[in-house]
Amino acid sequence: MKTIGLLGGMSWESTQTYYQLINQGVRDKLGGLHSANLILNSLDFAEIEQLQARGDWEAAAALLTRAGLQVQRAGADFLLICTNTMHKVADALESVLDIPLLHIADATATQLKAKGIERVGLLGTAFTMEQAFYRQRLIRRDIEVVTPVALQRERVHQVIYEELCQGRILDASRAEYLQVIDDLAEQGAQAVVLGCTEIGLLVKQADTSVPLFDTTEIHAASAVDWALSTH
């Protein structure tokens, strides 16, 4: 079994989901008392959020690069960034690593293609929904991406930072998200990508008839496959 490297803490609310899903996945595949070999470097999200808010992505890239190199030196065979938004600096991180980076958008695109999805709605932070770094990974795989209207994007972003990242799961916010999902479906989205690793804490497939692709679940499952494969 390969050793999985995780850059977490962004936020820790979703990082604990990664830890649980990866260990469950290894146990399910190998049975018995098996669990994952992994190295977790958990960062202080307050510092990251301040850099995001200032648009200082260069400093954010430097911070994650240092953290990723620490994980590499600790013995990881490949690396996951346990957040969608911070994949904005994935290229900078990849450029200094000697180990592979398992990109969350690529893993998600693979699942979308496998299900025949050609037009997908995207929920996430404002950075993820509005900037090209994430959407382009899907578009390059011939997947059309639609996002909510401006006021909805603002509200989706606000719920992530003010509620989900702080462990607050509110029924009213779930209802708002489900309306946004319905609106994306009306725009022709065949499915909706939960493109923030916290959204799965709020919205589940049982809540809607619109197919959901939870990036946390997809990324964690890909990590298990990589750890147990001959990649």
Number of C-alpha atoms within 10 A of each C-alpha: 14 19 20 23 28 25 21 24 22 25 25 20 17 24 23 14 19 22 17 14 20 26 19 19 21 23 16 13 13 12 11 9 8 14 18 21 15 20 19 22 16 16 17 12 15 12 12 21 15 12 16 16 10 8 12 12 16 11 14 19 21 14 15 21 20 13 19 27 17 17 22 21 10 14 15 22 21 23 26 23 26 31 23 25 23 20 20 18 19 21 13 15 21 17 9 12 15 12 16 14 18 19 21 26 22 16 19 24 23 14 15 21 14 9 10 11 17 18 21 25 27 25 25 22 24 17 19 22 24 16 13 13 19 23 20 15 18 24 15 11 14 14 19 16 18 19 23 19 11 11 8 16 19 13 16 22 19 14 23 24 16 11 16 22 21 14 16 15 17 12 11 9 19 18 14 15 20 18 14 22 27 17 16 23 19 10 15 13 24 17 22 26 23 23 27 23 29 30 26 20 17 20 20 16 12 9 12 13 10 17 17 21 23 22 26 26 17 18 27 24 20 20 29 23 16 18 21 16 10 8 9
